[in-house]
Amino acid sequence: MLIVTSNEIPGHRIDAVFGEVMGLTVRSRDIGSQMLAGFRSLGGGELPEMTKALYESRQEVMARMVNEAQQRGANAIVAMRFDTSEMGTNWTEVCAYGTAVYVLPLGEGEPGATGQSIYLTKTAAQQQSAPPAQPTQPAQPTQPAQPTPPQQF
């Protein structure tokens, strides 16, 4: 999934818009890491416990946003943003949102085409023109032997 913060993707044409998608989480900080971060903040510098929590939250909301976009049939998200806010004294809300779209790369000679989009269109064309792999014939199931009728004497 291609995700950009811009409203357009260079070398691509937006073919369909599926609307806003988002991922959201609300996290509480445990008392231990909050106290440790409080002590570290006295000396200044990075608070690794809080950095890790925020990084994990952003990864989680991105995955949720991408999942929602894929369910709608999108292959890209434009105008992606993060929003973070405090809820109460110990809760943090993290949200990722953007617009789910379906984009098509522009080919060589099309206005606005880029090296990347030309490469993508050529690669797709090569994959379509490649001869299909020969399907393997499944082994024919063998028929169980028919029992021979008893012989009478």
C-alpha positions in Angstrom: 0.0 0.0 0.0 1.4 3.3 -1.1 0.9 6.0 1.6 1.8 9.6 1.1 1.2 12.9 3.0 0.6 14.8 -0.2 -2.8 15.1 -2.0 -1.4 13.5 -5.1 1.1 10.8 -6.0 3.7 11.9 -8.6 3.5 9.7 -11.7 0.1 8.3 -10.8 -3.5 9.1 -11.6 -6.2 8.8 -9.0 -8.8 6.6 -10.6 -11.2 6.2 -7.7 -11.7 7.8 -4.3 -13.1 5.6 -1.5 -13.2 8.2 1.3 -11.6 8.8 4.6 -10.0 5.9 6.4 -8.5 5.9 9.9 -6.9 3.8 12.6 -7.3 4.8 16.2 -6.0 3.6 19.6 -6.2 4.9 23.1 -3.3 3.9 25.4 -2.8 4.3 29.1 0.6 4.7 30.5 1.5 2.3 33.3 2.5 3.8 36.5 6.0 2.3 36.5 7.1 3.7 33.1 5.4 7.0 33.9 7.4 7.4 37.1 10.6 6.3 35.4 9.9 8.8 32.6 9.2 11.5 35.3 12.6 10.9 36.9 14.4 10.9 33.5 12.7 14.2 32.5 14.4 15.9 35.5 17.7 15.5 33.7 16.4 16.2 30.2 16.9 14.2 27.1 14.8 11.4 25.4 12.4 9.3 27.4 12.8 5.9 25.7 9.8 4.3 27.4 7.5 7.0 26.0 9.2 7.0 22.6 8.7 3.2 22.4 5.0 3.5 23.4 4.3 6.2 20.9 6.2 4.4 18.1 4.2 1.2 18.8 1.0 3.2 18.8 1.7 4.8 15.5 2.5 1.4 13.9 -0.7 0.0 15.3 -2.9 2.8 13.9 -1.2 2.7 10.5 -2.0 -1.0 10.2 -5.6 -0.4 11.1 -5.9 2.4 8.6 -4.3 0.3 5.9 -6.6 -2.6 6.7 -9.7 -0.4 6.3 -8.4 1.0 3.0 -7.7 -2.5 1.6 -11.2 -3.6 2.7 -12.6 -0.8 0.5 -10.5 -1.8 -2.5 -7.9 1.0 -2.3 -4.2 0.5 -3.3 -3.0 3.9 -1.9 -3.8 6.5 0.8 -3.2 10.2 0.2 -3.2 13.1 2.6 -2.2 10.9 5.5 -1.8 12.5 8.8 -1.3 11.6 12.5 -3.1 13.2 15.3 -2.2 12.7 19.0 -4.0 14.1 22.0 -4.1 13.6 25.8 -7.3 12.2 27.3 -7.3 12.6 31.0 -4.0 12.4 32.9 -2.9 9.0 31.8 -4.5 8.3 28.4 -3.1 9.1 25.0 -5.1 8.9 21.8 -3.2 8.3 18.6 -5.0 8.5 15.2 -3.8 8.0 11.7 -6.1 9.1 8.9 -6.1 9.8 5.2 -8.1 9.3 2.0 -8.3 5.8 0.5 -7.8 5.9 -3.3 -7.1 3.6 -6.2 -4.2 4.9 -8.3 -2.8 3.9 -11.7 0.8 4.5 -12.7 1.3 6.7 -15.7 3.2 5.1 -18.6 6.0 6.4 -20.8 4.8 9.4 -22.9 2.0 10.3 -20.6 2.1 13.8 -19.1 3.3 13.6 -15.5 5.0 10.2 -15.8 8.0 9.6 -13.6 10.8 7.1 -13.8 9.1 5.0 -11.1 5.7 5.0 -12.8 7.2 4.1 -16.2 9.0 1.2 -14.5 5.8 0.0 -12.9 3.8 0.1 -16.2 6.6 -1.7 -18.1 6.9 -4.4 -15.3 3.1 -4.9 -15.4 3.1 -5.2 -19.2 5.9 -7.8 -19.1 4.0 -9.8 -16.5 0.9 -9.8 -18.7 2.7 -10.7 -21.9 4.6 -13.6 -20.3 3.3 -17.0 -21.4 1.2 -18.6 -18.7 2.8 -21.4 -16.9 1.6 -24.8 -18.1 -0.7 -26.2 -15.5 0.3 -29.6 -14.3 -2.2 -32.3 -14.8 -3.5 -33.7 -11.6 -2.9 -37.3 -11.1 -6.0 -39.3 -12.1 -7.4 -41.1 -9.1 -7.2 -44.8 -9.5 -10.5 -46.6 -9.4 -10.7 -49.3 -6.7 -10.6 -52.7 -8.1 -14.1 -54.2 -8.5 -14.5 -57.3 -6.4 -14.9 -60.4 -8.5 -18.1 -62.3 -7.9 -17.7 -65.6 -6.2 -17.4 -68.6 -8.6 -19.9 -71.3 -8.3 -19.0 -74.9 -8.8 
